[in-house]
Amino acid sequence: MSEQQRLIQLLKLYGSDVDRWPEEDQHLGDPDMFDPFTLEVWQEARRLDQRLSEDVIPNRSSEMRWRIHNLISAPPATFTERWLLPLTEPWRPALVHALILSLGLLTSDLVQDSGFVDSTDYDDAIVWAAQYLGDIQP
């Protein structure tokens, strides 16, 4: 590998700052000794280093870090996992099952009050069936 190739490789790997280069290669980092092509690569690396030093990530507050940490570390839970299977709050499954039971009772009451004949008397059932089929007029 020639010296020019080695310089270009160092510039691409470590940037234009010679202090970041390996110690055995720092003696090659004098820009006054570069040929025109290597000088262009060095200037491009220098512009990139300056650009990267300008873009500093702002310091986040500890509360923001705490919130992000809690969001990331919390186990994902669906609606059914939160309401039907909670281990810390046993009243939630009881509430959900009570609501389901009350809906079942309400709908059964609505069906019974909808006008269907609910008779256990055998004669009433035969009369109702005959009227329904059209054999007898009421």
Solvent accessible surface area in square Angstrom, and as a share of the most:
residue,aa,sasa,rsa
1,M,161,0.72
2,S,60,0.38
3,E,110,0.49
4,Q,70,0.31
5,Q,107,0.48
6,R,70,0.26
7,L,10,0.05
8,I,26,0.13
9,Q,69,0.31
10,L,0,0.00
11,L,2,0.01
12,K,154,0.65
13,L,116,0.58
14,Y,84,0.32
15,G,10,0.09
16,S,15,0.10
17,D,63,0.32
18,V,40,0.23
19,D,117,0.61
20,R,123,0.45
21,W,7,0.02
22,P,35,0.22
23,E,152,0.68
24,E,124,0.55
25,D,13,0.07
26,Q,61,0.27
27,H,143,0.64
28,L,32,0.16
29,G,6,0.06
30,D,62,0.32
31,P,43,0.27
32,D,128,0.66
33,M,157,0.70
34,F,21,0.09
35,D,56,0.29
36,P,106,0.67
37,F,113,0.47
38,T,0,0.00
39,L,60,0.30
40,E,111,0.50
41,V,21,0.12
42,W,35,0.12
43,Q,78,0.35
44,E,108,0.48
45,A,11,0.09
46,R,114,0.42
47,R,150,0.55
48,L,104,0.52
49,D,30,0.16
50,Q,93,0.42
51,R,146,0.53
52,L,113,0.56
53,S,79,0.51
54,E,122,0.55
55,D,91,0.47
56,V,117,0.67
57,I,150,0.76
58,P,84,0.53
59,N,133,0.68
60,R,130,0.48
61,S,69,0.44
62,S,89,0.57
63,E,96,0.43
64,M,91,0.41
65,R,139,0.51
66,W,157,0.55
67,R,130,0.47
68,I,80,0.41
69,H,116,0.52
70,N,57,0.29
71,L,143,0.71
72,I,135,0.69
73,S,69,0.45
74,A,56,0.44
75,P,114,0.71
76,P,130,0.82
77,A,48,0.37
78,T,82,0.48
79,F,128,0.53
80,T,74,0.43
81,E,82,0.37
82,R,117,0.43
83,W,67,0.24
84,L,61,0.31
85,L,129,0.64
86,P,25,0.15
87,L,177,0.88
88,T,122,0.71
89,E,61,0.27
90,P,103,0.65
91,W,134,0.47
92,R,59,0.22
93,P,28,0.18
94,A,63,0.49
95,L,78,0.39
96,V,28,0.16
97,H,105,0.47
98,A,55,0.43
99,L,102,0.51
100,I,105,0.53
101,L,116,0.58
102,S,57,0.37
103,L,109,0.54
104,G,40,0.38
105,L,109,0.54
106,L,98,0.49
107,T,71,0.41
108,S,48,0.31
109,D,78,0.40
110,L,112,0.56
111,V,91,0.52
112,Q,124,0.55
113,D,122,0.63
114,S,71,0.46
115,G,67,0.64
116,F,145,0.60
117,V,78,0.45
118,D,128,0.66
119,S,43,0.28
120,T,142,0.83
121,D,73,0.38
122,Y,157,0.60
123,D,93,0.48
124,D,72,0.37
125,A,44,0.34
126,I,85,0.43
127,V,72,0.41
128,W,111,0.39
129,A,41,0.31
130,A,17,0.13
131,Q,71,0.32
132,Y,160,0.61
133,L,129,0.64
134,G,50,0.48
135,D,113,0.59
136,I,89,0.45
137,Q,146,0.65
138,P,143,0.90
